[in-house]
Structure formats: C-alpha cells, structure tokens
Amino acid sequence: MLRHIVFFSARNREDVERLYEGLLLLTQIPHGRVEIGRNLGIDTLSAPVDFVVYGAFADEAELARYKAHPTPPPHSGRARH
C-alpha cells in the first residue's frame, strides 16, 4: 500500500473554493482511493495550508495510472503545492 499526500494552498483567498472544486475532480479518477481534506485552521503551524489531498494506492503501478489519468490539473495556477 502506498500513500500519496499533497498539501495545497490557494495563491489568492478568492480562489479557495474554486481550488477545492478542482481538487474534488481528483476523487473521480478510477485508480486508488483519494480524499480531499480542508484545513480547519486549528493548529497554527498548518495555517498556510488550505487542503490536503490524501491518496491510497495498492502499488506503484496504480499510482502511475492515477497520475497519468487525463483529468486536468486542479490547481491551474491557483495553488501552491
């Protein structure tokens, strides 16, 4: 089992919801299991992070298929990751 974790932050506060909507598209890719988590801002150390993308994959081949899927990048200039 592989875990793939990526942190995303919107470049501009007005892009937070659009970024979230784009990240949700990743959950529709049919390889592995992907979840999108919102930072609740409870921990001050995590303040710069808006979202966490957590993926679980059976092996490297499944992760490669997920990454190769034609779903467009959700951030398209709206995020730092």
N, C-alpha and C positions, 0 to 999 in steps of 0.2 A: 504494500500500500504506500503510495506517495501522497504527500500533501504539498499543495502549491498555494502560497499565501502572498497576496499583494496588497499593499496599502495605497489608497488613492486620496488625494486632496484636491478640491476644486481650486483652480487658479484665481477665480473670482467668486465671491459669495453668491452672486446672482446665477451662477451656473451649477449650484449644488444639486438641485432637483433634476436638471437635465442630465447631469453626470450619473445620478442614481438610476434614472430611466434607461440610460445607455448600458450601465453595468448589469441591470436586470436581464438584458438580452443574453448575457453570458450563461444564465441559468437554463436557457433553451437549447444550448448545444448538447447534442445527444451522447457525449462522451464524458464519463466521470460524473461526479456529483458536485455542483457548485452552489455556494450560498453567498449572499451579499449581506454584510452586516453594517449597520450605521453606528458611528461612534456617538455614544451618548454624552461624551464630554465629562464623565465622572472623574476620570483620572487626568490631572493637569499635564502629565507627561505626554498624553496622547492627543493633546489639543490640536496639533497641526494635521491630524488625520481625520478625514470625513467618513471614509468607507474602508472596509476590509473585504477582499474577495478571498474566500476560502474554497479550495478545490481538493477533492479526494479522488485519486485515480488508482486503478488496480496495478499499473506498472508504467514504465517509461513510454511504451508504445501508445497506451491510452492517452497519456498527457500529450504526446506528439500529435495524435489525431485531434485532440481538443484544440491545440494551438494552431493547427493547420485548417481548422474549420473556417469557411468563408464569411462568418459573421463579422461585420465591420468593427474596428476598434471602438470601444465605448467612450473613450476619452476624447478623441479627435481634437486635441489642443486645449481641452477644458480642464485637464488634470495634470497634477504632478504625481508620479508614482515611482 
